[in-house]
């Protein structure tokens, strides 16, 4: 028997009657299809925010493989962001968890529903490509304007490195002390004096 998680969400004002109506309809739907309702998850927050407590609990249970299907009354009750919806459905697909939207009559266990996963994957790939192109374009413009990219190099306290080396401290410990890579410290100490005995430890 398919274990189903029912998710319902009211507006931020928290219309309790609306949540009850959603859950009742979905429970009746699951009963008609012979599904076992594992748990109901109800939020009283805007769908535009992802810090919904019940929503996060639902995702946690899905990832722990406690359910095999998530059932919602309507897409916009689950997520108001297309990007988040696509990302979540992609994750459900990777976990072999089905998704049902009652109002839109979407069931990813059916051939038509499976096509939704494919469409979501296409949109997700498009989003990644667009983000990549925007980043490359921004970096190119920044470079043309003379902006130095990457982390700024920390100043190397060469005097302290020499002093510590003369006191007998090894290169590795000196590198940790002056917060510079081992290779940089070793090459510098070797280059400043041939008479300096450099310990590599």
C-alpha positions as CSV (number, residue, x, y, z in Angstrom):
1,X,0.0,0.0,0.0
2,X,1.3,3.4,-1.0
3,X,2.2,5.6,2.0
4,X,1.1,9.2,1.3
5,X,2.1,12.5,3.0
6,X,-0.7,15.1,2.8
7,X,0.5,18.7,2.8
8,X,-1.9,21.7,3.2
9,X,-1.2,25.4,3.6
10,X,-3.4,28.3,4.6
11,X,-2.6,31.9,4.1
12,X,-0.5,33.8,6.6
13,X,-3.7,34.9,8.3
14,X,-4.3,31.2,9.1
15,X,-7.7,30.2,7.9
16,X,-8.2,27.0,9.9
17,X,-11.4,26.1,8.0
18,X,-9.5,26.2,4.6
19,X,-6.8,23.9,5.9
20,X,-9.4,21.4,7.2
21,X,-11.2,21.5,3.8
22,X,-8.0,20.7,1.9
23,X,-7.1,17.8,4.2
24,X,-10.6,16.3,4.1
25,X,-10.7,16.3,0.3
26,X,-7.2,14.8,0.1
27,X,-8.0,12.1,2.7
28,X,-11.1,11.2,0.8
29,X,-9.1,11.1,-2.5
30,X,-6.5,8.8,-0.9
31,X,-9.1,6.5,0.5
32,X,-10.8,6.1,-2.9
33,X,-7.4,5.2,-4.4
34,X,-6.5,2.8,-1.6
35,X,-3.6,4.8,-0.3
36,X,-2.5,4.9,3.4
37,X,-2.2,8.4,4.8
38,X,1.1,8.4,6.7
39,X,0.8,11.9,8.2
40,X,-0.7,15.3,7.4
41,X,1.4,18.5,7.4
42,X,-0.2,21.9,7.8
43,X,1.4,25.3,7.6
44,X,-0.1,28.7,8.3
45,X,2.3,30.8,6.4
46,X,2.8,32.3,3.0
47,X,3.9,29.9,0.3
48,X,6.5,32.4,-0.8
49,X,8.7,31.6,2.2
50,X,10.5,28.3,2.6
51,X,10.9,28.5,6.4
52,X,7.5,26.7,6.9
53,X,7.9,24.3,9.7
54,X,5.5,21.6,8.5
55,X,7.0,21.9,4.9
56,X,10.5,21.3,6.3
57,X,9.2,18.3,8.4
58,X,7.6,16.9,5.3
59,X,10.9,17.2,3.3
60,X,12.7,15.6,6.2
61,X,10.4,12.6,6.2
62,X,10.6,12.3,2.4
63,X,14.4,12.2,2.6
64,X,14.1,9.5,5.3
65,X,12.0,7.4,2.9
66,X,9.0,7.4,5.3
67,X,6.6,8.1,2.5
68,X,6.4,7.1,-1.2
69,X,4.1,9.9,-2.3
70,X,3.3,13.5,-1.5
71,X,-0.2,14.7,-2.1
72,X,-1.3,18.4,-2.2
73,X,-4.5,20.2,-2.9
74,X,-3.0,22.6,-5.4
75,X,0.4,23.6,-6.7
76,X,0.3,27.0,-5.1
77,X,-0.5,25.5,-1.7
78,X,2.8,23.6,-2.0
79,X,5.0,26.3,-3.4
80,X,4.5,29.8,-5.0
81,X,8.0,29.7,-6.5
82,X,8.3,27.8,-9.8
83,X,12.1,27.5,-9.1
84,X,11.5,25.9,-5.7
85,X,8.7,23.6,-7.1
86,X,11.0,22.4,-9.9
87,X,13.9,21.8,-7.5
88,X,11.7,19.9,-5.1
89,X,10.1,17.7,-7.8
90,X,13.6,16.9,-9.1
91,X,14.6,15.8,-5.6
92,X,11.4,13.7,-5.3
93,X,12.2,12.0,-8.6
94,X,15.7,11.1,-7.4
95,X,14.2,9.6,-4.3
96,X,11.5,7.7,-6.3
97,X,8.8,9.7,-4.4
98,X,5.6,10.4,-6.4
99,X,3.8,13.7,-6.4
100,X,0.1,14.4,-6.7
101,X,-1.6,17.8,-7.1
102,X,-5.4,17.2,-6.7
103,X,-6.7,20.3,-8.4
104,X,-4.4,20.2,-11.4
105,X,-5.0,16.4,-11.7
106,X,-1.2,15.8,-11.8
107,X,0.0,12.4,-10.7
108,X,3.6,11.6,-11.4
109,X,3.0,7.8,-11.2
110,X,1.1,8.1,-14.5
111,X,2.8,8.5,-18.0
112,X,1.4,12.1,-18.3
113,X,2.7,12.8,-14.8
114,X,6.1,11.4,-15.5
115,X,6.3,13.9,-18.3
116,X,6.1,16.6,-15.7
117,X,9.4,15.3,-14.2
118,X,11.0,15.6,-17.6
119,X,9.7,19.1,-18.1
120,X,11.0,20.1,-14.6
121,X,14.4,18.7,-15.4
122,X,14.5,20.8,-18.6
123,X,13.6,24.0,-16.8
124,X,16.1,23.2,-14.1
125,X,18.8,22.7,-16.6
126,X,17.9,25.9,-18.4
127,X,18.0,27.8,-15.1
128,X,21.5,26.4,-14.4
129,X,22.7,27.4,-17.9
130,X,21.3,30.9,-17.5
131,X,23.0,31.3,-14.1
132,X,26.3,30.1,-15.6
133,X,26.0,32.5,-18.5
134,X,25.2,35.5,-16.2
135,X,28.2,34.7,-14.0
136,X,30.6,34.4,-17.0
137,X,29.2,37.7,-18.4
138,X,29.6,39.5,-15.1
139,X,33.2,38.2,-14.6
140,X,34.0,39.3,-18.1
141,X,32.7,42.8,-17.5
142,X,34.5,43.0,-14.1
143,X,37.8,42.0,-15.8
144,X,37.4,44.6,-18.5
145,X,36.9,47.2,-15.9
146,X,40.1,46.2,-14.2
147,X,38.5,44.6,-11.1
148,X,40.9,42.1,-9.5
149,X,39.1,38.8,-9.0
150,X,39.7,36.2,-6.4
151,X,40.8,36.4,-2.8
152,X,43.3,39.0,-1.8
153,X,46.6,37.5,-0.8
154,X,47.5,37.9,2.8
155,X,50.7,39.9,3.6
156,X,53.6,37.5,4.2
157,X,55.5,38.5,7.4
158,X,58.9,37.6,6.0
159,X,60.8,39.1,9.0
160,X,58.9,36.9,11.4
161,X,59.4,33.8,9.2
162,X,63.2,34.4,9.2
163,X,63.3,35.0,13.0
164,X,61.3,31.8,13.7
165,X,63.5,29.8,11.4
166,X,66.7,31.1,13.1
167,X,65.1,30.1,16.4
168,X,64.9,26.6,15.1
169,X,61.2,26.4,14.2
170,X,60.3,24.1,11.3
171,X,58.8,25.4,8.0
172,X,55.4,23.7,8.6
173,X,55.0,25.4,12.0
174,X,56.2,28.7,10.6
175,X,53.7,28.4,7.8
176,X,50.9,27.9,10.3
177,X,52.2,30.8,12.4
178,X,52.3,33.4,9.6
179,X,49.2,31.9,7.8
180,X,51.0,31.3,4.5
181,X,51.3,28.0,2.5
182,X,54.2,25.6,3.3
183,X,55.6,25.9,-0.2
184,X,55.7,29.7,-0.1
185,X,57.6,29.8,3.3
186,X,60.0,27.0,2.2
187,X,60.9,28.7,-1.1
188,X,61.4,32.1,0.6
189,X,63.6,30.8,3.4
190,X,65.7,28.9,0.9
191,X,66.1,31.9,-1.3
192,X,67.0,34.5,1.3
193,X,70.1,32.8,2.6
194,X,72.1,29.8,1.7
195,X,73.6,29.6,5.1
196,X,70.3,29.3,6.9
197,X,69.5,25.8,8.0
198,X,65.8,25.3,7.2
199,X,63.9,22.6,9.1
200,X,61.0,21.2,7.0
201,X,59.1,19.8,9.9
